[in-house]
């Protein structure tokens, strides 16, 4: 499970993944294959919102790989 301070690699998102759970972050500013630092994690019953250091809004955790 992702936690604050973890490095995650952006793997891309399709439209359903991007908006499931009302995520507010813009994936347009993320680069596939780049690593980002997790600043906050919000776990829900069907999805997990990930907040990244230096970015506004939340992202769907399925769009990232840990490490």
C-alpha positions as CSV (number, residue, x, y, z in Angstrom):
1,X,0.0,0.0,0.0
2,X,1.3,3.5,-0.9
3,X,2.2,5.8,2.0
4,X,3.5,9.3,2.4
5,X,7.0,9.7,1.2
6,X,6.9,6.7,-1.2
7,X,8.2,7.2,-4.8
8,X,5.7,6.1,-7.4
9,X,6.1,5.8,-11.2
10,X,3.3,7.2,-13.4
11,X,2.1,4.5,-15.8
12,X,-0.7,6.5,-17.5
13,X,-4.4,6.5,-17.1
14,X,-7.4,6.0,-19.3
15,X,-10.4,8.3,-19.0
16,X,-12.3,5.9,-16.7
17,X,-9.3,5.6,-14.3
18,X,-8.7,9.3,-14.4
19,X,-12.2,10.3,-13.3
20,X,-13.3,7.3,-11.1
21,X,-13.6,8.7,-7.6
22,X,-13.7,12.3,-8.7
23,X,-10.0,12.9,-8.9
24,X,-9.0,16.5,-9.3
25,X,-5.4,16.3,-10.4
26,X,-4.4,17.0,-14.0
27,X,-2.5,14.0,-15.5
28,X,-1.6,16.2,-18.4
29,X,1.3,17.5,-16.3
30,X,2.6,14.0,-15.5
31,X,5.1,12.1,-17.6
32,X,4.7,8.3,-18.1
33,X,7.8,6.6,-16.6
34,X,8.7,9.5,-14.3
35,X,8.8,9.1,-10.5
36,X,6.8,11.3,-8.1
37,X,6.7,11.6,-4.3
38,X,3.5,10.8,-2.5
39,X,2.4,13.6,-0.1
40,X,-0.9,12.2,1.1
41,X,-3.0,9.0,0.6
42,X,-6.8,8.8,1.0
43,X,-8.1,5.2,1.1
44,X,-11.8,4.6,0.1
45,X,-13.7,1.3,-0.2
46,X,-13.4,1.1,-4.0
47,X,-10.4,3.4,-4.8
48,X,-7.5,5.2,-3.4
49,X,-6.6,8.8,-4.0
50,X,-3.0,9.7,-4.2
51,X,-1.7,13.3,-3.7
52,X,1.7,14.1,-5.2
53,X,4.3,16.5,-3.9
54,X,4.3,19.6,-6.0
55,X,0.9,18.9,-7.7
56,X,-2.6,20.1,-6.9
57,X,-5.4,17.6,-6.6
58,X,-5.7,13.9,-6.3
59,X,-4.9,11.0,-8.7
60,X,-6.1,7.5,-8.9
61,X,-3.6,5.1,-7.4
62,X,-4.0,2.5,-10.2
63,X,-2.2,5.0,-12.5
64,X,1.0,4.5,-10.6
65,X,3.4,1.7,-9.8
66,X,5.2,1.7,-6.4
67,X,8.9,2.2,-6.6
